[in-house]
Amino acid sequence: MARSRDDERLAGRLAAVGALGFVLVVPPLLAQFDRMDRVFGVPLLWAYLYLVWAIVIGLVAIVGARSK
C-alpha cells in the first residue's frame, strides 16, 4: 500500500519531535540542570525533565491534531 504525502509529512514531523525530545535529555544538557536549586520546591533537574516531557507531549498533540 502506497503511503500518501500527508502520511510522510506526519511521520517526518513526529520524527522531528522525537529527535528534539532526545536532544533535550542527553546527559551533557541534563548536567546543566543538575544543581541544588529549586523551582517551587522541586529540584531543578526534575522540573526541567517534567517541562521537557510536557513540551514533547504537547507537540505530539499539536502534530496529531493537524493531521487528518
mmCIF file as gemmi writes it, N, C-alpha and C atoms, coordinates in Angstrom:
data_model
loop_
_atom_site.group_PDB
_atom_site.id
_atom_site.type_symbol
_atom_site.label_atom_id
_atom_site.label_alt_id
_atom_site.label_comp_id
_atom_site.label_asym_id
_atom_site.label_entity_id
_atom_site.label_seq_id
_atom_site.pdbx_PDB_ins_code
_atom_site.Cartn_x
_atom_site.Cartn_y
_atom_site.Cartn_z
_atom_site.occupancy
_atom_site.B_iso_or_equiv
_atom_site.pdbx_formal_charge
_atom_site.auth_seq_id
_atom_site.auth_asym_id
_atom_site.pdbx_PDB_model_num
ATOM 1 N N . MET Axp A 1 ? 0.851 -1.169 0 1 0 ? 1 A 1
ATOM 2 C CA . MET Axp A 1 ? 0 0 0 1 0 ? 1 A 1
ATOM 3 C C . MET Axp A 1 ? 0.902 1.239 0 1 0 ? 1 A 1
ATOM 4 N N . ALA Axp A 2 ? 0.644 2.131 -0.886 1 0 ? 2 A 1
ATOM 5 C CA . ALA Axp A 2 ? 1.449 3.34 -1.015 1 0 ? 2 A 1
ATOM 6 C C . ALA Axp A 2 ? 1.081 4.344 0.071 1 0 ? 2 A 1
ATOM 7 N N . ARG Axp A 3 ? 2.112 4.973 0.599 1 0 ? 3 A 1
ATOM 8 C CA . ARG Axp A 3 ? 1.881 6 1.618 1 0 ? 3 A 1
ATOM 9 C C . ARG Axp A 3 ? 1.587 7.327 0.933 1 0 ? 3 A 1
ATOM 10 N N . SER Axp A 4 ? 0.647 8.047 1.476 1 0 ? 4 A 1
ATOM 11 C CA . SER Axp A 4 ? 0.311 9.342 0.891 1 0 ? 4 A 1
ATOM 12 C C . SER Axp A 4 ? 1.312 10.392 1.357 1 0 ? 4 A 1
ATOM 13 N N . ARG Axp A 5 ? 1.271 11.502 0.695 1 0 ? 5 A 1
ATOM 14 C CA . ARG Axp A 5 ? 2.185 12.601 1.027 1 0 ? 5 A 1
ATOM 15 C C . ARG Axp A 5 ? 1.92 13.117 2.446 1 0 ? 5 A 1
ATOM 16 N N . ASP Axp A 6 ? 0.65 13.124 2.86 1 0 ? 6 A 1
ATOM 17 C CA . ASP Axp A 6 ? 0.309 13.578 4.212 1 0 ? 6 A 1
ATOM 18 C C . ASP Axp A 6 ? 0.879 12.636 5.268 1 0 ? 6 A 1
ATOM 19 N N . ASP Axp A 7 ? 0.853 11.322 4.982 1 0 ? 7 A 1
ATOM 20 C CA . ASP Axp A 7 ? 1.43 10.371 5.928 1 0 ? 7 A 1
ATOM 21 C C . ASP Axp A 7 ? 2.931 10.573 6.073 1 0 ? 7 A 1
ATOM 22 N N . GLU Axp A 8 ? 3.595 10.886 4.972 1 0 ? 8 A 1
ATOM 23 C CA . GLU Axp A 8 ? 5.037 11.127 5.014 1 0 ? 8 A 1
ATOM 24 C C . GLU Axp A 8 ? 5.349 12.392 5.812 1 0 ? 8 A 1
ATOM 25 N N . ARG Axp A 9 ? 4.542 13.424 5.639 1 0 ? 9 A 1
ATOM 26 C CA . ARG Axp A 9 ? 4.74 14.656 6.411 1 0 ? 9 A 1
ATOM 27 C C . ARG Axp A 9 ? 4.531 14.407 7.9 1 0 ? 9 A 1
ATOM 28 N N . LEU Axp A 10 ? 3.481 13.666 8.223 1 0 ? 10 A 1
ATOM 29 C CA . LEU Axp A 10 ? 3.204 13.346 9.616 1 0 ? 10 A 1
ATOM 30 C C . LEU Axp A 10 ? 4.351 12.555 10.224 1 0 ? 10 A 1
ATOM 31 N N . ALA Axp A 11 ? 4.835 11.568 9.515 1 0 ? 11 A 1
ATOM 32 C CA . ALA Axp A 11 ? 5.947 10.764 10.01 1 0 ? 11 A 1
ATOM 33 C C . ALA Axp A 11 ? 7.2 11.623 10.202 1 0 ? 11 A 1
ATOM 34 N N . GLY Axp A 12 ? 7.45 12.52 9.288 1 0 ? 12 A 1
ATOM 35 C CA . GLY Axp A 12 ? 8.61 13.406 9.404 1 0 ? 12 A 1
ATOM 36 C C . GLY Axp A 12 ? 8.497 14.347 10.589 1 0 ? 12 A 1
ATOM 37 N N . ARG Axp A 13 ? 7.31 14.882 10.8 1 0 ? 13 A 1
ATOM 38 C CA . ARG Axp A 13 ? 7.11 15.795 11.931 1 0 ? 13 A 1
ATOM 39 C C . ARG Axp A 13 ? 7.223 15.066 13.261 1 0 ? 13 A 1
ATOM 40 N N . LEU Axp A 14 ? 6.656 13.871 13.335 1 0 ? 14 A 1
ATOM 41 C CA . LEU Axp A 14 ? 6.773 13.1 14.571 1 0 ? 14 A 1
ATOM 42 C C . LEU Axp A 14 ? 8.211 12.682 14.829 1 0 ? 14 A 1
ATOM 43 N N . ALA Axp A 15 ? 8.953 12.376 13.763 1 0 ? 15 A 1
ATOM 44 C CA . ALA Axp A 15 ? 10.37 12.051 13.923 1 0 ? 15 A 1
ATOM 45 C C . ALA Axp A 15 ? 11.147 13.265 14.433 1 0 ? 15 A 1
ATOM 46 N N . ALA Axp A 16 ? 10.792 14.443 13.94 1 0 ? 16 A 1
ATOM 47 C CA . ALA Axp A 16 ? 11.463 15.668 14.401 1 0 ? 16 A 1
ATOM 48 C C . ALA Axp A 16 ? 11.156 15.936 15.874 1 0 ? 16 A 1
ATOM 49 N N . VAL Axp A 17 ? 9.923 15.703 16.295 1 0 ? 17 A 1
ATOM 50 C CA . VAL Axp A 17 ? 9.569 15.884 17.712 1 0 ? 17 A 1
ATOM 51 C C . VAL Axp A 17 ? 10.327 14.876 18.566 1 0 ? 17 A 1
ATOM 52 N N . GLY Axp A 18 ? 10.434 13.649 18.096 1 0 ? 18 A 1
ATOM 53 C CA . GLY Axp A 18 ? 11.194 12.632 18.823 1 0 ? 18 A 1
ATOM 54 C C . GLY Axp A 18 ? 12.667 12.988 18.928 1 0 ? 18 A 1
ATOM 55 N N . ALA Axp A 19 ? 13.231 13.496 17.844 1 0 ? 19 A 1
ATOM 56 C CA . ALA Axp A 19 ? 14.63 13.909 17.858 1 0 ? 19 A 1
ATOM 57 C C . ALA Axp A 19 ? 14.841 15.081 18.817 1 0 ? 19 A 1
ATOM 58 N N . LEU Axp A 20 ? 13.915 16.02 18.821 1 0 ? 20 A 1
ATOM 59 C CA . LEU Axp A 20 ? 14.006 17.148 19.752 1 0 ? 20 A 1
ATOM 60 C C . LEU Axp A 20 ? 13.951 16.661 21.189 1 0 ? 20 A 1
ATOM 61 N N . GLY Axp A 21 ? 13.028 15.744 21.472 1 0 ? 21 A 1
ATOM 62 C CA . GLY Axp A 21 ? 12.936 15.182 22.816 1 0 ? 21 A 1
ATOM 63 C C . GLY Axp A 21 ? 14.214 14.481 23.22 1 0 ? 21 A 1
ATOM 64 N N . PHE Axp A 22 ? 14.816 13.753 22.295 1 0 ? 22 A 1
ATOM 65 C CA . PHE Axp A 22 ? 16.075 13.064 22.578 1 0 ? 22 A 1
ATOM 66 C C . PHE Axp A 22 ? 17.188 14.058 22.872 1 0 ? 22 A 1
ATOM 67 N N . VAL Axp A 23 ? 17.296 15.1 22.057 1 0 ? 23 A 1
ATOM 68 C CA . VAL Axp A 23 ? 18.349 16.099 22.241 1 0 ? 23 A 1
ATOM 69 C C . VAL Axp A 23 ? 18.192 16.816 23.581 1 0 ? 23 A 1
ATOM 70 N N . LEU Axp A 24 ? 16.959 17.04 24.005 1 0 ? 24 A 1
ATOM 71 C CA . LEU Axp A 24 ? 16.737 17.755 25.259 1 0 ? 24 A 1
ATOM 72 C C . LEU Axp A 24 ? 17.05 16.931 26.501 1 0 ? 24 A 1
ATOM 73 N N . VAL Axp A 25 ? 17.225 15.614 26.357 1 0 ? 25 A 1
ATOM 74 C CA . VAL Axp A 25 ? 17.528 14.793 27.531 1 0 ? 25 A 1
ATOM 75 C C . VAL Axp A 25 ? 18.873 14.083 27.451 1 0 ? 25 A 1
ATOM 76 N N . VAL Axp A 26 ? 19.755 14.502 26.555 1 0 ? 26 A 1
ATOM 77 C CA . VAL Axp A 26 ? 21.089 13.903 26.517 1 0 ? 26 A 1
ATOM 78 C C . VAL Axp A 26 ? 21.858 14.346 27.762 1 0 ? 26 A 1
ATOM 79 N N . PRO Axp A 27 ? 22.712 13.484 28.286 1 0 ? 27 A 1
ATOM 80 C CA . PRO Axp A 27 ? 23.413 13.781 29.541 1 0 ? 27 A 1
ATOM 81 C C . PRO Axp A 27 ? 24.177 15.107 29.595 1 0 ? 27 A 1
ATOM 82 N N . PRO Axp A 28 ? 24.876 15.551 28.536 1 0 ? 28 A 1
ATOM 83 C CA . PRO Axp A 28 ? 25.564 16.843 28.672 1 0 ? 28 A 1
ATOM 84 C C . PRO Axp A 28 ? 24.611 18.007 28.957 1 0 ? 28 A 1
ATOM 85 N N . LEU Axp A 29 ? 23.428 17.974 28.377 1 0 ? 29 A 1
ATOM 86 C CA . LEU Axp A 29 ? 22.459 19.036 28.626 1 0 ? 29 A 1
ATOM 87 C C . LEU Axp A 29 ? 21.823 18.872 30.004 1 0 ? 29 A 1
ATOM 88 N N . LEU Axp A 30 ? 21.544 17.639 30.396 1 0 ? 30 A 1
ATOM 89 C CA . LEU Axp A 30 ? 20.974 17.399 31.722 1 0 ? 30 A 1
ATOM 90 C C . LEU Axp A 30 ? 21.926 17.843 32.823 1 0 ? 30 A 1
ATOM 91 N N . ALA Axp A 31 ? 23.22 17.723 32.583 1 0 ? 31 A 1
ATOM 92 C CA . ALA Axp A 31 ? 24.208 18.119 33.59 1 0 ? 31 A 1
ATOM 93 C C . ALA Axp A 31 ? 24.113 19.615 33.908 1 0 ? 31 A 1
ATOM 94 N N . GLN Axp A 32 ? 23.632 20.407 32.971 1 0 ? 32 A 1
ATOM 95 C CA . GLN Axp A 32 ? 23.487 21.841 33.204 1 0 ? 32 A 1
ATOM 96 C C . GLN Axp A 32 ? 22.399 22.139 34.238 1 0 ? 32 A 1
ATOM 97 N N . PHE Axp A 33 ? 21.47 21.22 34.4 1 0 ? 33 A 1
ATOM 98 C CA . PHE Axp A 33 ? 20.352 21.425 35.313 1 0 ? 33 A 1
ATOM 99 C C . PHE Axp A 33 ? 20.491 20.626 36.609 1 0 ? 33 A 1
ATOM 100 N N . ASP Axp A 34 ? 21.578 19.898 36.763 1 0 ? 34 A 1
ATOM 101 C CA . ASP Axp A 34 ? 21.794 19.08 37.954 1 0 ? 34 A 1
ATOM 102 C C . ASP Axp A 34 ? 22.458 19.924 39.044 1 0 ? 34 A 1
ATOM 103 N N . ARG Axp A 35 ? 21.667 20.813 39.623 1 0 ? 35 A 1
ATOM 104 C CA . ARG Axp A 35 ? 22.137 21.699 40.689 1 0 ? 35 A 1
ATOM 105 C C . ARG Axp A 35 ? 21.194 21.603 41.869 1 0 ? 35 A 1
ATOM 106 N N . MET Axp A 36 ? 21.57 22.186 42.957 1 0 ? 36 A 1
ATOM 107 C CA . MET Axp A 36 ? 20.767 22.145 44.18 1 0 ? 36 A 1
ATOM 108 C C . MET Axp A 36 ? 19.64 23.18 44.174 1 0 ? 36 A 1
ATOM 109 N N . ASP Axp A 37 ? 19.516 23.962 43.117 1 0 ? 37 A 1
ATOM 110 C CA . ASP Axp A 37 ? 18.458 24.972 43.042 1 0 ? 37 A 1
ATOM 111 C C . ASP Axp A 37 ? 17.085 24.3 43.008 1 0 ? 37 A 1
ATOM 112 N N . ARG Axp A 38 ? 16.082 25.053 43.409 1 0 ? 38 A 1
ATOM 113 C CA . ARG Axp A 38 ? 14.71 24.529 43.408 1 0 ? 38 A 1
ATOM 114 C C . ARG Axp A 38 ? 13.78 25.51 42.707 1 0 ? 38 A 1
ATOM 115 N N . VAL Axp A 39 ? 12.772 24.955 42.058 1 0 ? 39 A 1
ATOM 116 C CA . VAL Axp A 39 ? 11.735 25.739 41.394 1 0 ? 39 A 1
ATOM 117 C C . VAL Axp A 39 ? 10.424 25.328 42.039 1 0 ? 39 A 1
ATOM 118 N N . PHE Axp A 40 ? 9.806 26.238 42.775 1 0 ? 40 A 1
ATOM 119 C CA . PHE Axp A 40 ? 8.579 25.948 43.52 1 0 ? 40 A 1
ATOM 120 C C . PHE Axp A 40 ? 8.74 24.724 44.42 1 0 ? 40 A 1
ATOM 121 N N . GLY Axp A 41 ? 9.919 24.562 44.991 1 0 ? 41 A 1
ATOM 122 C CA . GLY Axp A 41 ? 10.179 23.463 45.91 1 0 ? 41 A 1
ATOM 123 C C . GLY Axp A 41 ? 10.599 22.162 45.239 1 0 ? 41 A 1
ATOM 124 N N . VAL Axp A 42 ? 10.64 22.145 43.922 1 0 ? 42 A 1
ATOM 125 C CA . VAL Axp A 42 ? 11.024 20.943 43.174 1 0 ? 42 A 1
ATOM 126 C C . VAL Axp A 42 ? 12.464 21.127 42.69 1 0 ? 42 A 1
ATOM 127 N N . PRO Axp A 43 ? 13.3 20.094 42.821 1 0 ? 43 A 1
ATOM 128 C CA . PRO Axp A 43 ? 14.675 20.218 42.307 1 0 ? 43 A 1
ATOM 129 C C . PRO Axp A 43 ? 14.68 20.618 40.825 1 0 ? 43 A 1
ATOM 130 N N . LEU Axp A 44 ? 15.649 21.426 40.461 1 0 ? 44 A 1
ATOM 131 C CA . LEU Axp A 44 ? 15.719 21.988 39.113 1 0 ? 44 A 1
ATOM 132 C C . LEU Axp A 44 ? 15.749 20.899 38.041 1 0 ? 44 A 1
ATOM 133 N N . LEU Axp A 45 ? 16.487 19.83 38.262 1 0 ? 45 A 1
ATOM 134 C CA . LEU Axp A 45 ? 16.574 18.763 37.269 1 0 ? 45 A 1
ATOM 135 C C . LEU Axp A 45 ? 15.207 18.128 37.023 1 0 ? 45 A 1
ATOM 136 N N . TRP Axp A 46 ? 14.469 17.85 38.081 1 0 ? 46 A 1
ATOM 137 C CA . TRP Axp A 46 ? 13.137 17.256 37.938 1 0 ? 46 A 1
ATOM 138 C C . TRP Axp A 46 ? 12.179 18.219 37.25 1 0 ? 46 A 1
ATOM 139 N N . ALA Axp A 47 ? 12.267 19.497 37.588 1 0 ? 47 A 1
ATOM 140 C CA . ALA Axp A 47 ? 11.415 20.493 36.932 1 0 ? 47 A 1
ATOM 141 C C . ALA Axp A 47 ? 11.715 20.546 35.435 1 0 ? 47 A 1
ATOM 142 N N . TYR Axp A 48 ? 12.99 20.5 35.08 1 0 ? 48 A 1
ATOM 143 C CA . TYR Axp A 48 ? 13.38 20.51 33.67 1 0 ? 48 A 1
ATOM 144 C C . TYR Axp A 48 ? 12.842 19.273 32.946 1 0 ? 48 A 1
ATOM 145 N N . LEU Axp A 49 ? 13.004 18.107 33.553 1 0 ? 49 A 1
ATOM 146 C CA . LEU Axp A 49 ? 12.54 16.876 32.914 1 0 ? 49 A 1
ATOM 147 C C . LEU Axp A 49 ? 11.024 16.886 32.711 1 0 ? 49 A 1
ATOM 148 N N . TYR Axp A 50 ? 10.272 17.35 33.696 1 0 ? 50 A 1
ATOM 149 C CA . TYR Axp A 50 ? 8.819 17.423 33.545 1 0 ? 50 A 1
ATOM 150 C C . TYR Axp A 50 ? 8.427 18.451 32.483 1 0 ? 50 A 1
ATOM 151 N N . LEU Axp A 51 ? 9.154 19.546 32.406 1 0 ? 51 A 1
ATOM 152 C CA . LEU Axp A 51 ? 8.87 20.555 31.385 1 0 ? 51 A 1
ATOM 153 C C . LEU Axp A 51 ? 9.121 19.99 29.994 1 0 ? 51 A 1
ATOM 154 N N . VAL Axp A 52 ? 10.244 19.307 29.807 1 0 ? 52 A 1
ATOM 155 C CA . VAL Axp A 52 ? 10.553 18.69 28.512 1 0 ? 52 A 1
ATOM 156 C C . VAL Axp A 52 ? 9.482 17.664 28.158 1 0 ? 52 A 1
ATOM 157 N N . TRP Axp A 53 ? 9.087 16.857 29.129 1 0 ? 53 A 1
ATOM 158 C CA . TRP Axp A 53 ? 8.064 15.839 28.918 1 0 ? 53 A 1
ATOM 159 C C . TRP Axp A 53 ? 6.755 16.495 28.458 1 0 ? 53 A 1
ATOM 160 N N . ALA Axp A 54 ? 6.357 17.554 29.127 1 0 ? 54 A 1
ATOM 161 C CA . ALA Axp A 54 ? 5.114 18.253 28.776 1 0 ? 54 A 1
ATOM 162 C C . ALA Axp A 54 ? 5.207 18.885 27.384 1 0 ? 54 A 1
ATOM 163 N N . ILE Axp A 55 ? 6.347 19.448 27.056 1 0 ? 55 A 1
ATOM 164 C CA . ILE Axp A 55 ? 6.527 20.067 25.744 1 0 ? 55 A 1
ATOM 165 C C . ILE Axp A 55 ? 6.436 19.025 24.634 1 0 ? 55 A 1
ATOM 166 N N . VAL Axp A 56 ? 7.097 17.889 24.829 1 0 ? 56 A 1
ATOM 167 C CA . VAL Axp A 56 ? 7.063 16.836 23.803 1 0 ? 56 A 1
ATOM 168 C C . VAL Axp A 56 ? 5.642 16.312 23.628 1 0 ? 56 A 1
ATOM 169 N N . ILE Axp A 57 ? 4.931 16.087 24.72 1 0 ? 57 A 1
ATOM 170 C CA . ILE Axp A 57 ? 3.545 15.617 24.618 1 0 ? 57 A 1
ATOM 171 C C . ILE Axp A 57 ? 2.682 16.667 23.928 1 0 ? 57 A 1
ATOM 172 N N . GLY Axp A 58 ? 2.874 17.923 24.259 1 0 ? 58 A 1
ATOM 173 C CA . GLY Axp A 58 ? 2.12 19 23.602 1 0 ? 58 A 1
ATOM 174 C C . GLY Axp A 58 ? 2.387 19.064 22.123 1 0 ? 58 A 1
ATOM 175 N N . LEU Axp A 59 ? 3.65 18.93 21.728 1 0 ? 59 A 1
ATOM 176 C CA . LEU Axp A 59 ? 3.989 18.964 20.304 1 0 ? 59 A 1
ATOM 177 C C . LEU Axp A 59 ? 3.4 17.77 19.556 1 0 ? 59 A 1
ATOM 178 N N . VAL Axp A 60 ? 3.43 16.596 20.175 1 0 ? 60 A 1
ATOM 179 C CA . VAL Axp A 60 ? 2.818 15.415 19.537 1 0 ? 60 A 1
ATOM 180 C C . VAL Axp A 60 ? 1.311 15.642 19.384 1 0 ? 60 A 1
ATOM 181 N N . ALA Axp A 61 ? 0.686 16.23 20.38 1 0 ? 61 A 1
ATOM 182 C CA . ALA Axp A 61 ? -0.759 16.507 20.299 1 0 ? 61 A 1
ATOM 183 C C . ALA Axp A 61 ? -1.052 17.502 19.188 1 0 ? 61 A 1
ATOM 184 N N . ILE Axp A 62 ? -0.248 18.518 19.059 1 0 ? 62 A 1
ATOM 185 C CA . ILE Axp A 62 ? -0.444 19.524 18.005 1 0 ? 62 A 1
ATOM 186 C C . ILE Axp A 62 ? -0.251 18.899 16.636 1 0 ? 62 A 1
ATOM 187 N N . VAL Axp A 63 ? 0.818 18.13 16.475 1 0 ? 63 A 1
ATOM 188 C CA . VAL Axp A 63 ? 1.073 17.49 15.187 1 0 ? 63 A 1
ATOM 189 C C . VAL Axp A 63 ? -0.042 16.504 14.848 1 0 ? 63 A 1
ATOM 190 N N . GLY Axp A 64 ? -0.485 15.738 15.838 1 0 ? 64 A 1
ATOM 191 C CA . GLY Axp A 64 ? -1.558 14.776 15.604 1 0 ? 64 A 1
ATOM 192 C C . GLY Axp A 64 ? -2.872 15.437 15.286 1 0 ? 64 A 1
ATOM 193 N N . ALA Axp A 65 ? -3.161 16.554 15.911 1 0 ? 65 A 1
ATOM 194 C CA . ALA Axp A 65 ? -4.425 17.251 15.648 1 0 ? 65 A 1
ATOM 195 C C . ALA Axp A 65 ? -4.463 17.875 14.265 1 0 ? 65 A 1
ATOM 196 N N . ARG Axp A 66 ? -3.3 18.23 13.746 1 0 ? 66 A 1
ATOM 197 C CA . ARG Axp A 66 ? -3.258 18.849 12.427 1 0 ? 66 A 1
ATOM 198 C C . ARG Axp A 66 ? -3.318 17.832 11.301 1 0 ? 66 A 1
ATOM 199 N N . SER Axp A 67 ? -3.156 16.543 11.627 1 0 ? 67 A 1
ATOM 200 C CA . SER Axp A 67 ? -3.239 15.514 10.595 1 0 ? 67 A 1
ATOM 201 C C . SER Axp A 67 ? -4.7 15.145 10.364 1 0 ? 67 A 1
ATOM 202 N N . LYS Axp A 68 ? -4.951 14.388 9.353 1 0 ? 68 A 1
ATOM 203 C CA . LYS Axp A 68 ? -6.328 14.004 9.013 1 0 ? 68 A 1
ATOM 204 C C . LYS Axp A 68 ? -6.927 13.114 10.062 1 0 ? 68 A 1
